[in-house]
Amino acid sequence: MSPELQNVINWFLSKDSMSPKKLQKLLYYAYSWTLTLENEDSEELENRLFEEDFEAWVHGPVIPDVYFEYRNYGYQNIPKKDFSPDLPEEIEDILEQVWEEYGEFTGNELETITHKEDPWRNARKGYNPIERCNEKISDIDIFNYYIQQVEYID
């Protein structure tokens, strides 16, 4: 697990205790928003929050390393951390926005939201709803989907 990913995990866990599923979905939105807001277009997606990719699992976007790190918690909450890592201001701002937008939702509610969005759906094309899938969710799909949301808000 990259240090960047570990820092983002610790940042979210400093906000509150949460289920592994909720953590995964918050990581996904943090990654997606950063990819969208910190890059000019889908041709050059060099500014990523961390290097790990998301896979389109049955229950939504998942980083396998994070799953294996926290799977022993099952449906129980991962304890809240007492510290928050020092992150660049622009990243901290994005994480705060993601927390404000999605922090109130449960892991199951966030799963439902991701299931309605194109990046996860596109990666799962050809798979039935309960079939195991390790397809990577495309950064281009993420950028193209969320940039439309940003433009819609403007």
N, C-alpha and C positions, 0 to 999 in steps of 0.2 A: 504494500500500500504506500503510495507516494506521501511525502510529508505534507504536500498541499492538500491532499484529500483528508489526511488525518487532522489537519488544522480546521478544515470546514466541518468535519464531524464533531470535533471538540467545541467549535463555535455554537453549533446547534444544540449540543448536549449541555452547554452552559446556560442555555435559555430555559430548558425544562427536561424532565425525564420523558422518554417516548419509546414507543415500540420500534423494533427494527424496521417494520414496514413503513412507518411514518418517517423515520430517518432516511430510508432509501428514497422516498418520494420528495422529501425536502432537498436532498442532495441533487436529485434530478432537476428540480425547478431552479435551484441555485446555479447548476451547471448550464441549464438552458438559457436562463436570463443573462448570465455572464457572456455566453457565446453570442447571444443576440445583441446585447448592448455594448459589448467591447470589440465588435468587429464591424467593418464597413459593409461587407457583402459576403455572399456564400462562396465566392471564388477563393477567398483567403481567410480561412477560419483559424488563425494562428493563436488568438487570445482565448485560451481555454482555462477554466477554473482549476482543473487538475487533469492529469494525463489519462486516467482510467476511462473506459468506455462503458456505456450502459447496454444491457441486453434486454430484449423484450420477453420477459418471463410471463407466466400465466397471470401473476398478480401485479403486473406493471413493470416499469423500468427498474432494473437491479444492477448494481455493481457486484459481481460475484465475490470479490475479496471482502467486501463489507458484509455480504450475506454470511460468509463463512466465519468472519470475526465475531458476529453477534447472534448467530443462529441459536445458541444455547439459551437465549432469552425467550425464544418462541414468541408467544403473544404477550409476554410480560414486558414491562418498561425497562429500558436501559437507564441506570441511575443518572441523575443530573450531575454534571461536573461543577466543581467549585471555581474553575478558572476559565477564562476565555482567551484564546490565542490572539497575539498581536497580528493583525492583517492589514494590508494596504487599505487606505481610506475608501477608494472606489469599490473594492471588493466588499468591505464591511457595509457600505451603503446598499449594495445589491442584496447581500444576505439579510439585512434589516428589512428591505422591501419584500423579499420572499417570505420572511417570518411573519410580517404584518399581513400578507395576503393569504398564506396557507397554514400558519402556525396553529390556528384554532381548530383545524380539521383533524380527524382521526386518520390513522393509516388506511382504514377501509374506505373512508370518504375520498382520500387522495387517490387511492387505487381507482375508484370509480371515475374520477376526473381524468386521470391519465388514459383510461380506456376509451374515452371519447375523443382523444386528440390524435391527430394524424401521425406524428413520429412513431408512437408505439404501434398504432394500427398498421402502418406501412411495413414495419419490421416483421409483423406477425402474419402478413399475407400468405395464404396457403396453409396456415396452421388452424386447427380447430380450437375453440376457447379453452379447453383443458389440456391441450397437447404441449409437452415440454418444448421449449424453443430457446436457443442460445444466440439468435440473430442479433447482431449489433444494431442499435438505433443510430441511424445516420446523423452526423453533425449537420449535414446540408438540410436534411428534413427538419431537424430541430430549428435551425436558423430560419428557414423559409416559413415554417409554421408560426413561430413566435414573433417574427418581424411583422407579420400581418396583424398580430394582436396588438403590437406596439403602435402600428400605423392606425389601427382602428380606434385606439384610445385617443391618439392625437387629434 
